Amino acid sequence: MSVTSDRVVLVLGGAGTVGSGIVKALLDKGFQVAVISRDESRLEKLKQFLPPSAGSRLHTLVGDVGSEDGAEAAKGDLLKRTGKVTDVVSSLGFSWWQGGPPHTQSLQELHRVLDTLLLSTFTAWKAFFPLVKDNPNGSYTFITGGAGERLLMPGTGFLTLGAAGALAFALMVRQEYPEVPCKLNEVKINMGVTTPERLGPGYVSHLEVGEAVASLVQKRAVSHKVLSANSPADLKTLALEGRI
């Protein structure tokens, strides 16, 4: 059994655009990978994206990590399936929101954005962080982006609010738990992420992001760090060396 095949990585948001690239790269490196989604059809779409050879190491579960009760239930189901979790990659949320200026939006829409980007990050962390925090060979990695630091373009204000909350949450966790044994990191992708067939200026492939994040998890190269990728070259450096 290889070193990586004995490690079980939970990818939160693994059925999304960014998450699917991370899942593929981790499977390519020999890890066991778990993905939880409320939507079974998204899990089926993920399976179709991945090579058939990865099927025996991919664990998919239908569950809702967006509430405390749902996340705890999903944790129980996952542990029954895998027995353990050694690493967590949190890539929750959606990659894009451009609903319009704030005065045209409803409070309900703001709640939805915050639920998706911030509150689910908290409820999932609360459930799964205890599984890895005392493991010196484990890791918990937040995937964040530049939307949390600036308005990307007109009409994206709610995306900025949600992403800023997730960014602050990752910072808070690192500061609150400075001595925790597991590796506790944030990978900040300061560019758009999409699929290779839709790449354009200012965008990077989700497969490139996946390779960089999987390399970080594999090498356990840093601890309590923010790794910022401002260009594809930065991602390549992370993928080759396990750090930026």
C-alpha positions in Angstrom: 0.0 0.0 0.0 1.4 3.4 -0.9 1.7 6.2 1.5 -1.0 8.3 -0.1 -3.4 5.4 -0.6 -3.7 5.1 3.2 -4.8 8.8 3.5 -8.4 9.8 3.1 -8.9 13.4 1.8 -12.4 14.9 2.2 -12.9 17.6 -0.5 -15.7 19.8 0.6 -17.2 21.3 -2.6 -15.6 18.5 -4.5 -18.5 18.3 -7.0 -18.0 22.0 -8.1 -15.7 23.4 -10.7 -12.7 24.1 -8.5 -13.3 21.1 -6.3 -13.5 18.6 -9.2 -10.1 19.6 -10.4 -8.8 19.0 -6.8 -10.5 15.6 -6.6 -9.0 14.4 -9.9 -5.5 15.5 -8.9 -5.7 13.8 -5.5 -6.9 10.6 -7.1 -4.1 10.8 -9.7 -1.6 10.9 -6.8 -3.1 7.8 -5.2 -5.2 9.2 -2.4 -8.6 8.0 -1.3 -11.0 10.9 -1.8 -14.4 11.6 -0.3 -17.0 14.0 -1.7 -20.3 15.0 -0.1 -23.0 16.8 -2.0 -26.7 17.5 -1.5 -27.3 16.8 -5.2 -26.8 13.2 -6.3 -26.8 14.3 -10.0 -23.7 16.4 -9.3 -21.9 13.4 -7.8 -22.8 11.4 -10.9 -21.4 14.1 -13.1 -18.2 14.1 -11.1 -17.9 10.4 -11.6 -18.2 10.8 -15.3 -15.5 13.4 -15.3 -13.0 11.1 -13.5 -11.2 8.1 -15.0 -12.9 4.7 -14.3 -9.8 3.5 -12.6 -10.3 5.9 -9.8 -13.7 4.5 -8.8 -12.4 2.2 -6.0 -10.7 5.1 -4.2 -13.6 7.6 -4.6 -16.2 7.8 -1.9 -19.3 9.8 -2.7 -22.1 10.6 -0.3 -25.3 12.5 -0.5 -25.5 14.9 2.5 -25.8 18.5 3.5 -22.8 20.1 5.3 -24.6 23.5 5.2 -26.2 22.9 8.6 -24.7 21.7 11.9 -27.1 18.7 12.1 -26.5 17.9 8.4 -22.7 18.1 8.7 -22.7 15.8 11.7 -24.9 13.3 10.0 -22.6 13.4 6.9 -19.6 12.9 9.1 -21.1 9.8 10.7 -22.0 8.3 7.3 -18.5 9.1 6.0 -16.7 7.5 8.9 -18.8 4.4 8.5 -17.6 4.3 4.9 -14.0 5.1 5.2 -13.1 4.7 8.9 -11.1 7.9 9.1 -10.3 11.2 7.5 -6.7 12.3 7.4 -7.0 15.6 5.4 -9.7 18.1 4.5 -9.8 20.6 1.6 -12.5 23.2 1.9 -13.6 24.5 -1.5 -17.2 25.3 -0.7 -19.3 27.9 -2.5 -19.8 28.9 -6.1 -17.2 30.3 -8.4 -19.3 33.2 -9.7 -22.1 35.5 -8.7 -23.1 38.7 -10.6 -26.7 39.4 -9.7 -26.5 43.1 -9.9 -25.9 46.1 -7.6 -26.9 45.7 -3.9 -30.0 48.0 -4.1 -31.6 45.6 -6.6 -31.1 42.5 -4.3 -33.2 41.1 -1.6 -32.2 40.1 2.0 -33.1 36.6 1.0 -30.5 36.6 -1.7 -27.8 37.9 0.6 -28.7 35.1 3.1 -28.3 32.6 0.2 -24.9 33.9 -0.7 -23.6 34.0 2.9 -25.0 30.5 3.5 -23.2 29.2 0.5 -19.8 30.9 0.9 -19.4 31.6 4.7 -21.9 29.7 6.9 -21.4 26.3 5.2 -17.6 26.8 5.6 -18.2 27.2 9.3 -20.6 24.3 9.8 -18.4 21.9 7.7 -15.3 23.0 9.6 -17.0 22.5 13.0 -17.9 18.9 12.0 -14.7 17.8 10.3 -11.9 19.8 11.9 -11.9 17.6 15.0 -11.1 14.6 12.8 -7.7 16.0 11.7 -6.7 18.7 14.2 -4.6 16.4 16.5 -2.9 14.5 13.6 0.6 15.9 12.9 0.5 14.2 9.5 -2.9 15.6 8.7 -4.0 18.9 7.1 -7.0 21.3 6.7 -6.7 23.6 3.7 -9.1 26.4 2.8 -9.4 27.5 -0.9 -10.1 31.2 -1.1 -9.9 33.8 -3.8 -9.4 37.4 -4.7 -13.1 38.2 -4.7 -12.9 38.5 -0.9 -10.4 41.4 -1.2 -11.9 43.5 -3.9 -15.0 44.1 -6.1 -14.2 42.1 -9.2 -16.6 44.1 -11.4 -20.0 46.0 -11.1 -22.8 43.7 -9.9 -20.6 41.3 -8.0 -20.9 43.0 -4.6 -22.6 40.0 -2.8 -19.9 37.7 -4.1 -17.4 40.0 -2.4 -19.3 40.0 0.9 -19.5 36.2 1.0 -15.9 35.6 -0.2 -14.6 38.2 2.3 -16.4 36.3 5.1 -14.8 33.0 4.0 -11.4 34.7 3.8 -11.7 36.2 7.3 -12.8 32.8 8.6 -9.7 31.1 7.3 -7.6 33.8 8.9 -9.5 33.5 12.2 -9.0 29.8 12.4 -5.2 30.0 11.8 -5.0 32.6 14.5 -7.2 30.8 17.0 -5.3 27.5 16.7 -1.6 28.5 16.3 -0.3 25.3 18.0 -2.7 22.7 16.5 -0.6 19.7 15.3 -2.2 19.4 11.8 -1.2 21.6 8.9 -3.6 24.4 8.7 -3.3 26.4 5.4 -5.1 28.6 2.9 -4.5 28.6 -0.8 -5.7 31.9 -2.2 -6.3 31.8 -6.0 -6.2 35.5 -7.1 -7.6 34.8 -10.6 -10.6 33.3 -12.2 -10.9 29.5 -12.3 -12.7 27.6 -15.1 -12.5 24.5 -17.2 -9.8 24.2 -19.9 -12.3 24.5 -22.8 -13.5 27.9 -21.4 -10.1 29.4 -20.5 -9.6 33.1 -21.3 -7.4 36.0 -20.2 -7.1 36.1 -16.4 -8.3 32.6 -15.9 -6.6 29.4 -14.9 -7.7 25.8 -15.4 -9.3 23.9 -12.5 -6.9 21.1 -13.3 -3.9 23.4 -12.7 -5.4 24.4 -9.4 -6.1 20.8 -8.5 -2.5 19.8 -9.2 -1.2 22.6 -7.0 -3.5 21.8 -4.1 -2.9 18.0 -4.3 0.8 18.6 -4.3 0.5 20.7 -1.1 -1.6 18.0 0.6 0.8 15.3 -0.5 4.0 17.0 0.6 2.6 18.5 3.8 5.1 21.3 3.0 3.8 24.2 5.1 1.8 24.9 8.2 -0.4 27.9 9.2 0.4 29.7 5.9 -1.3 31.6 3.2 -0.2 30.5 -0.3 -1.1 33.1 -2.8 -1.3 32.3 -6.5 -1.4 35.4 -8.7 -0.5 33.7 -12.0 -0.3 30.2 -13.6 3.4 30.3 -12.9 2.7 30.5 -9.1 0.5 27.5 -9.4 3.2 25.6 -11.2 5.7 26.5 -8.5 3.3 25.2 -5.8 2.7 22.0 -7.8 6.4 21.3 -8.3 7.7 22.3 -4.9 4.8 22.0 -2.5 5.1 25.7 -1.6 5.1 29.2 -3.0 
